[in-house]
Amino acid sequence: MFREQVEIKNNKISITISCELRTLGSEPKVIYDKSRIDDLIEEKYRSKISLEQEPEYEIGNFIKSKMKQSGTWIFKIRQTRKKVSTPTTKNDTLTKKQ
């Protein structure tokens, strides 16, 4: 019913969902469940992304206000910074002789 296309490039994940408009009244009206978007993202990226853009409307196979037959979600992949370890020096403590 719905075509799901995932594309990764330039530190961005683009997910495009589309469907055909229903042609017969006997066909069921279907709306895309937005919670399925998370399942399309690879596990290794899930903790490293932030949503940049999402459609303002629902995706479905029928005509209604605030509904279209395709939409795109864009996520930005956050780069993890490697921690640079600085060399630590051991502090010498002076002991007082009695």
C-alpha positions as CSV (number, residue, x, y, z in Angstrom):
1,M,0.0,0.0,0.0
2,F,2.6,2.6,1.1
3,R,6.0,2.9,-0.5
4,E,8.8,3.7,1.9
5,Q,12.1,5.1,0.6
6,V,15.1,5.7,2.9
7,E,18.1,7.6,1.6
8,I,21.2,8.5,3.6
9,K,23.6,11.2,2.2
10,N,25.5,14.2,3.5
11,N,24.8,13.4,7.1
12,K,21.1,13.4,6.5
13,I,18.5,10.7,6.4
14,S,15.6,11.4,4.1
15,I,12.5,9.2,4.4
16,T,9.8,9.5,1.7
17,I,6.4,7.9,2.1
18,S,4.0,7.7,-0.8
19,C,0.9,5.9,-1.9
20,E,-1.6,5.7,-4.8
21,L,-4.9,7.5,-4.6
22,R,-7.7,5.1,-4.1
23,T,-9.8,4.7,-7.2
24,L,-12.8,2.7,-6.1
25,G,-15.2,3.5,-3.2
26,S,-14.9,-0.1,-2.1
27,E,-11.1,0.3,-1.4
28,P,-10.4,1.1,2.3
29,K,-9.3,4.6,3.4
30,V,-5.8,4.3,4.9
31,I,-3.7,6.8,6.7
32,Y,0.0,6.3,7.3
33,D,1.0,5.7,10.9
34,K,3.8,8.2,11.6
35,S,5.1,6.0,14.4
36,R,6.4,3.6,11.8
37,I,9.0,6.2,10.7
38,D,11.3,5.2,13.6
39,D,11.3,1.6,12.5
40,L,12.7,2.6,9.1
41,I,15.8,4.2,10.6
42,E,18.8,1.9,11.1
43,E,19.5,1.0,14.7
44,K,23.0,2.5,14.6
45,Y,21.6,6.0,13.7
46,R,18.6,6.1,16.1
47,S,20.4,7.7,19.0
48,K,22.3,10.1,16.7
49,I,19.6,11.9,14.8
50,S,17.4,14.9,15.2
51,L,14.3,15.8,13.2
52,E,14.9,18.7,10.8
53,Q,11.7,18.6,8.8
54,E,8.4,16.7,8.6
55,P,5.3,17.1,6.5
56,E,2.6,19.4,8.0
57,Y,-0.1,17.0,6.7
58,E,-1.1,13.3,7.0
59,I,-0.2,10.8,4.3
60,G,-3.2,8.8,3.0
61,N,-4.8,7.2,0.0
62,F,-7.8,9.6,-0.2
63,I,-8.4,13.3,-0.7
64,K,-9.1,15.4,2.4
65,S,-7.9,18.7,3.7
66,K,-4.5,18.4,5.4
67,M,-3.8,15.1,3.6
68,K,-1.6,14.3,0.7
69,Q,-0.4,11.2,-1.0
70,S,3.3,11.7,-0.3
71,G,5.6,13.3,2.3
72,T,9.2,13.5,3.3
73,W,10.8,13.4,6.8
74,I,14.4,14.7,7.0
75,F,16.7,13.8,9.9
76,K,20.1,15.2,10.6
77,I,22.8,12.8,11.8
78,R,24.7,14.4,14.7
79,Q,28.4,13.7,14.6
80,T,29.8,12.2,17.7
81,R,32.9,14.0,18.9
82,K,35.8,11.9,20.0
83,K,37.0,13.0,23.4
84,V,40.5,14.1,23.3
85,S,42.3,13.0,26.4
86,T,44.8,15.4,27.8
87,P,47.9,14.0,29.5
88,T,47.6,14.2,33.2
89,T,50.6,14.7,35.4
90,K,50.9,13.2,38.8
91,N,51.1,15.9,41.4
92,D,54.0,15.3,43.7
93,T,53.1,15.9,47.3
94,L,55.7,17.3,49.5
95,T,56.1,15.7,52.9
96,K,57.4,17.7,55.7
97,K,60.2,16.1,57.6
98,Q,59.9,16.3,61.4
